[in-house]
Amino acid sequence: MQAEFTIAKSNVGHMDGSSVIGRFGNLMARVFGCWHAELSRPFSRNGRAYRKCLSCGAQRQFNVAKWQMQGTFFYQN
């Protein structure tokens, strides 16, 4: 009977290439602007409805009664 052992690699403190590229893209979108072409479906949280840009994370108010976005995009910390 043979036992197989594998040593798992810990990723603590390391970032893979895709997360670095994602963070870099987010930074570039904030600095140079984002067209907000890909938006999430409307979300409601704490009595506030909004849609979120899938590229940069900016949010925009959403009026559920009129089914329209309102105001300008903003970044929430």
Secondary structure, 3 states (H helix, E strand, C coil): CCCCCCCCCCCCCCCCHHHHHHHHHHHHHHHHCCCCCCECCCEEECCEEEEEECCCCCEEEEECCCCEEEEEEECCC
